Amino acid sequence: MSQPDLNSIHSPEQPPLLEMRGITIAFPGVLALDNVNFDVRRGEVHALVGENGAGKSTLMKILSGVYVRDSGEVIFKGQPVFFTTPRQAQLAGITTIYQELNQVAQLSVTENIFLGSEIERGVLVNWPEMHRQARELLAKLHLDIDPRQPLSRLGVGQQQMVEVAKALHHRADLIIMDEPTSALSLREIEDLFAIIRQLKAQGVSIIYISHHLEETFEVSDRITVLRDGRHITTQPTRALNVDSLIRYMVGRDLSEKFPKEEVPRGREVLRVENLNQGDRLKDIHFSAYAGEVLGIAGLVGAGRTELVRAVFGADPIDSGQFYIDGKPVTIRSPRDAIRYGIGLLTEDRKQQGLVLKMSTRENITMTVLKRLTRGLFTSRRRETALAQQYIDSLAIKASSQNQLVINLSGGTQQKVVLSKWMATEPRVLVFDEPTRGIDVGAKVEIYKLINQLARQGVAILMVSSELPEILGMSDRIMVIREGRIRGFLNRAEATEEKIMEYATGANQVVPEAANVT
């Protein structure tokens, strides 16, 4: 049977699989959803988009039984439903694949797939049958792994695909995919899209949430936009383009996706020589300058994150010499790096950049508590004043300084991490995937803050897997492959094709002199 076109539009006369009518929910001080309508047809991919804080996750948590709505109704497969637990939604035929995986890493792949729905033979668990079915499910996803091994041995991308296998096992009528490709390689994304096509052909419906708008256009039939907790529009995908979709999402025209400002390059702030770290980093030499954004590009696993963590002292090195303002320094720990004016916005802000159960104020000021302490006690007045300074200057959307950062949107959380490092008055600031999981409007705000830091003379290192971002915001681009620097490109000459030539080995190493072009 031939597969349907991903962008085909199903007949509007067909009764919808899901209808959500007039959904409203309020949290203390916040009207999260205001009379929202949303529907999904059988066998379609319906994309749900909007800025962070628009209400997408809240709407899906109501659908999946995590939150209880204040008003409105949900009709699923023609019947009114009122889920108060995720288990109820799952039994009804709704499965959610979360961006932050809800798995037990110590259990086997099979156990994670069948968790809560084990196959029994008498009073015993039928392990052979479960392993057999797990292999079949994994084979559909082109995963050649032993389902008996612990989930912890798999990479994040493979763990994500195990979640897809779990959804297939439950034979869901509706699958909610929340940022499903955030940790996947290009090959894994292609495999996921092939699975989505298969599911559509079988009549399964999918709600697809992603900040990667290009993916949304590739995979969806219809798109619904939420903004500030309200339904803005629902249209066939083919009736929209990226620019019109962004206007619906942010309520304004983002004519410049990458508002790069030209800043005169200043003196050398950081120099790295002969940096080596096992098989991960080999003979690394580079410099970073005041007011410059040095983009660091390369394929997944090339050594980009390993490099910036080594510069920050987060991981030990075998050899290497660091210079700050031309003077040799020793960096063996993050404490050393901070003392010399280096800050790192980590790739995983929730696990490594924030203390989620602490307040916005505490997260902003944690790097400079010594400066705010007199004797044995921290000055609450000075701490509050400093936190408010960055809340105001970075337009951090928090109900108060006491709001826990776990309850902030992704873009706002990133601003809190940035505030934490700006408070240290850094000389060098490293951004590792600065806009991952952040909507288009918040991305532009982060880019403008990068411009502001450059104007202040901060040397910026920016790791990004998004080539348009690297090209749009970098003054100079350093390309890494297999732990080695393969080339430097200045802004005028850089293209996606040239970056990929160095990243894949199709081009030879650029001479060392290019380091200072």
LUMDREN-510894 format. One record per residue (C-alpha): x, y, z. Coordinates in steps of 0.001 Angstrom, whole numbers, plus 500000, padded with zeros to 6 digits. Layout:
residues N
XYZ;...
***
This chain:
residues 517
500000500000500000;501417503394499047;502077505860501840;499967509026501987;501548512407501412;502633513907504754;501011517183503760;497725515725502551;494693517214504228;492042514877505515;488415515408504735;486886517952507128;483644515925507062;485382513076508855;484532513190512576;487601514233514559;489374511746516782;489856514447519417;488037517666520240;489050520048523020;486492522825523451;486772525969525540;489685524676527644;490528527062530480;492910526646533378;494474529139535785;497412528846538144;498114531324540966;498389534697539266;498417533239535735;495622532428533269;497503529643531482;494785528739528945;491851530938528005;488951529234526167;491201527207523834;489769525022521066;491804522258519427;490970519184517373;492803516294515720;491539514175512829;492188510487512425;495463509674510709;496841513220510645;499873514936512110;498681518128513784;501508520452514819;501020522584517936;503348525588517985;503895528760519979;506500530554522025;507612529220525396;504811529944527820;502163530002525079;500265527115526699;501224524143524510;502511521922527304;499650522903529602;497074521944526967;498772518585526416;499040517941530164;495283518454530428;494750516029527565;497083513430529087;495658513665532623;498517515499534335;496446518664534946;492717518980535570;491031521716533554;488959524431535220;486386524478532420;485791523163528920;485293519669527576;487365516949525917;485789514516523475;487890511523522425;486683508932519913;483238510485520099;482898510247523889;483350512918526585;486365512109528756;487797513552531956;491254512188532692;492709512817536127;495804510617535732;498166509823532826;497302506145533255;493652506855532422;494676508652529244;497023505823528270;494334503174528752;492007505257526574;494566505270523753;496629508439524311;500410508132524732;502864510973525341;506544511005524367;508113513762526431;511187515831525564;512565515001529012;512357511241528926;510245509521531563;512250506321531792;514024504112534337;517643503992533186;518585501090535456;515948498790533931;516359496981530630;515036498245527316;512336495563527426;511290496542530942;510973500185529918;508831499308526902;506489497035528905;506555498969532190;503072498686533691;501847496269531001;504027493210531486;503074489954529763;502419487205532296;502444483419532028;500566482196535043;502036483986538037;505361484664536305;506481487343533872;506880485921530361;510332487333529660;511014485426526419;507832486740524825;508463490288526041;512024490241524675;510734488871521351;508100491585521007;510608494239522079;512979493131519310;510168493376516757;509264496882517905;512903498010517852;513404496496514395;510572498670513068;512623501650514243;515831500285512696;517364499827516153;519724496861516230;520164496605519995;519733493895522594;516517494703524495;517879492892527555;520590495493528158;520082498378530607;518606501502529065;521477503511530584;523881501993528029;522056503674525152;522633507190523866;519947509801524375;518775509468520781;518302505708521120;516512506212524436;514112508541522628;513424505859520034;512716503364522835;509956505736523929;508545505546520405;508694501747520631;506762501957523898;504057504012522179;503869501431519391;503489498685521998;500530500427523577;498842500653520146;497898504243520824;495209505966518748;496831509340519491;500519509978520196;501726513294521599;505329513972520551;506881516816522553;510174517931520941;510835514351519752;513938515220517690;515789517380520226;518355514645520917;518287512778517596;520874512660514826;519883513402511228;519632509658510497;517483509097513585;515225511999512575;514752510427509150;513872507116510820;511383508875513100;509692510599510165;509435507247508370;507732505802511456;505356508768511529;504409508020507922;503747504394508839;501602505414511806;499584507806509628;498983505028507094;497637502903509965;495225505658511031;497183506771514113;497000510489514880;499956512506516129;500201515848517905;503658517177517039;505310519885519163;508642521300518020;510576524570518000;512182523459514722;509737525034512317;511297523404509267;510465520000510777;506934521164511448;506412522000507785;507941518715506669;505904516427508879;502517518055509599;499137518240507876;497755521133509921;499255523661512332;497640525278515370;499239528339516949;498826529301520603;499967532647522007;499674533792525618;497283530958526424;494903531698523555;494130529972520280;495384532177517436;494825530129514285;494544526627512827;495438526252509161;496537523596506667;500334523449506636;500445524155502912;498646527479503503;501499528796505694;505193529567505402;507855530128508044;507492533914508084;503706533894508391;503881531223511092;506367533277513112;504079536314512859;501212534271514290;503442532914517066;504972536166518302;502384538712517161;505005540718515316;507274540468512302;510719539081513107;512336540412509973;515784539563511321;516053536060512694;519739536659513448;520125540333514474;523913540255514394;525688543519515231;529170544251513918;531500544967516840;535175545893516331;537373543029517474;539521543899520470;542598542349522024;543162538648522523;541451537584525749;541835533795525679;544447531616524003;544522527824524081;547644525909523017;548343522192522580;545158521042524319;544837517244524436;542329514965526134;542595511262525335;540961510452521989;538445513282522383;540652516359521835;543898516432519877;546375519309519555;543842522132519898;545118525690519253;542913528792519030;542394532339520309;539291534327521235;539098538119521158;537170540815522986;533904541625521228;534121538562518987;531659535704518618;533702532624517750;531323529971516467;532284526332517044;530793523993514449;531014520277513778;528954517126513635;527545515433516743;530425513727518571;533094515895516934;534364517157520314;532711520573520561;531230520143524033;534351518335525222;536409521340524130;534400523982525970;534143521829529097;537936521457529051;538366525238528742;536012525655531705;537920523127533798;534904520821534044;536819517813532658;540508516935533199;542962517293530312;546154515429529467;548082518524528386;547574522089527291;548229525680528212;545712528466528715;546446532194528488;544282535065529723;545332538474528390;548566536876527227;549498535532530661;549655531762531308;547057530495533790;546206527081535234;542608525911534896;541931522610536641;538387523226537860;535360525446537200;536395527442540270;539682528284538528;537830529222535310;535430531504537148;538341533191538941;539868534021535554;536570535343534204;535278532359532202;531610531330532328;529842528360530693;526188528091529712;525943524319529500;524189522350526779;521767520885529340;520610523886531341;518216521915533546;520705519276534668;523888521353534754;522960525039534618;520186525433537159;519051524213540551;515435523641539609;513985523558543127;515622526875544042;514187530311543393;514931532606540480;516834534929542839;518968532119544277;519897530828540827;520907534287539601;523123535049542591;524672531634543321;527929532400541485;528610535601543447;527413534773546962;530887535430548354;530646538985547062;527255539396548780;528348537917552108;529546539809555131;530885537671557909;528722534560558153;525610535973556521;524524536848552999;523028540310552659;519452539660551513;519104543318550529;522120543187548192;521126539764546867;517597540982546072;518914544136544412;521331542181542216;518677539666541171;516230542452540332;518877544184538226;519090541175535905;515371540412536019;514796543936534715;517665544182532237;517034540750530672;513222541015530889;512966537751532846;509314536741533016;508917535480536578;505985536187538875;508499537147541582;512116536564542580;510865533671544690;509353531741541774;511054528374541384;512983528142538117;511448524726537422;508196526594536719;509720529017534190;509615528560530418;512714527287528613;513627530688527229;513241532315530636;515342529593532261;518109530296529747;517987533972530681;518369533033534353;521480530975533521;522847533889531506;522154536254534415;524093533956536731;527177534322534557;526731537993533752;526786538634537489;530382537366537545;531348540082535014;532977537498532709;535842538069530286;534980534940528277;531475533498528026;530866530083526457;527425529246525052;526899525521524402;523734525198522250;522353528533523556;518905528269521924;518177524534522146;514525524002523064;513750527731522844;511090529299520631;511837531759517826;510937534868519793;513115533928522758;515952533020520360;516055536578519039;516196537886522617;519177535604523359;520911536798520175;520421540415521224;521951539627524616;524940538078522829;525277541344520882;525123543277524150;527879541162525683;530042541597522579;529610545382522780;530827545200526374;534024543501525186;533243539941526272;534855537201524153;532118534720523227;532494531073522217;529282529656520754;528714525958520083;525666525260517934;524357522365515863;522204524769513855;524281526000510922;522014529016510214;522623530114513820;526391529659513493;526424531602510211;524029534258511442;525738535149514727;529466534340514358;532291536672513411;534586533695512862;533842529968512726;536057527154513985;535151523707512617;535993520560514593;536077516983513345;537172513921515335;538575516069518130;540770518217515886;540350521712514510;539856521284510769;539452524872509693;538651528518510410;536264530597508311;535613534318508613;532082535699508373;532428536886504776;533533533534503353;531541531115505507;528725529053503975;526918525909505057;528678524011502287;532164525099503421;531422524274507050;530202520809506084;533278520229503915;535510520692506964;533105518884509319;532929515781507110;536552515687505982;535890516704502393;538349519594502804;541828519766504273;542853521613507415;543033525393507087;546530526758507821;547121527961511357;547377531529510080;543633531441509430;543166531471513190;543620535228513165;541779536158509971;
***
